[in-house]
Amino acid sequence: MNQGRTIGRARYAAWKARLAARFLRAGRQDRGDVPGWVLVTMMSAGLVIILWAAAGGLLSELFTDAVKGVKGP
């Protein structure tokens, strides 16, 4: 009975190693897209800054009015 568990563990370890190797190979193919992600991140940050500059006062006023409208116990 113990021998069956050993064989099962060995098969599981081999399967896990093959799966890890497959993911490592796939990861190497996607490493060249870092500049694209940097561009997307910078554009998103730029949009947030532009929207904040344009509507910052209105958003602050909206938040202040909402907080004032909350009634405690």
RANOR-V644674 format. One record per residue. N is the residue number from 0. RES is the residue in one small letter. SS is DSSP state (h for helix, s for strand, l for the rest). PSI is psi in whole degrees, 0 to 359 (999 if undefined). Layout:
# RANOR-V644674
n->N res->RES ss->SS psi->PSI
n->N res->RES ss->SS psi->PSI
This chain:
# RANOR-V644674
n->0 res->m ss->l psi->320
n->1 res->n ss->h psi->328
n->2 res->q ss->h psi->324
n->3 res->g ss->h psi->322
n->4 res->r ss->h psi->322
n->5 res->t ss->h psi->316
n->6 res->i ss->h psi->318
n->7 res->g ss->h psi->319
n->8 res->r ss->h psi->322
n->9 res->a ss->h psi->317
n->10 res->r ss->h psi->320
n->11 res->y ss->h psi->317
n->12 res->a ss->h psi->319
n->13 res->a ss->h psi->318
n->14 res->w ss->h psi->317
n->15 res->k ss->h psi->320
n->16 res->a ss->h psi->318
n->17 res->r ss->h psi->319
n->18 res->l ss->h psi->317
n->19 res->a ss->h psi->319
n->20 res->a ss->h psi->321
n->21 res->r ss->h psi->317
n->22 res->f ss->h psi->324
n->23 res->l ss->h psi->319
n->24 res->r ss->h psi->319
n->25 res->a ss->h psi->324
n->26 res->g ss->h psi->327
n->27 res->r ss->h psi->330
n->28 res->q ss->h psi->333
n->29 res->d ss->l psi->2
n->30 res->r ss->h psi->343
n->31 res->g ss->h psi->0
n->32 res->d ss->h psi->17
n->33 res->v ss->h psi->316
n->34 res->p ss->h psi->328
n->35 res->g ss->h psi->317
n->36 res->w ss->h psi->325
n->37 res->v ss->h psi->317
n->38 res->l ss->h psi->315
n->39 res->v ss->h psi->318
n->40 res->t ss->h psi->316
n->41 res->m ss->h psi->321
n->42 res->m ss->h psi->320
n->43 res->s ss->h psi->317
n->44 res->a ss->h psi->321
n->45 res->g ss->h psi->318
n->46 res->l ss->h psi->320
n->47 res->v ss->h psi->317
n->48 res->i ss->h psi->317
n->49 res->i ss->h psi->314
n->50 res->l ss->h psi->321
n->51 res->w ss->h psi->320
n->52 res->a ss->h psi->322
n->53 res->a ss->h psi->322
n->54 res->a ss->h psi->16
n->55 res->g ss->h psi->316
n->56 res->g ss->h psi->317
n->57 res->l ss->h psi->320
n->58 res->l ss->h psi->320
n->59 res->s ss->h psi->317
n->60 res->e ss->h psi->319
n->61 res->l ss->h psi->317
n->62 res->f ss->h psi->316
n->63 res->t ss->h psi->316
n->64 res->d ss->h psi->322
n->65 res->a ss->h psi->318
n->66 res->v ss->h psi->321
n->67 res->k ss->h psi->330
n->68 res->g ss->h psi->348
n->69 res->v ss->l psi->128
n->70 res->k ss->l psi->128
n->71 res->g ss->l psi->176
n->72 res->p ss->l psi->999
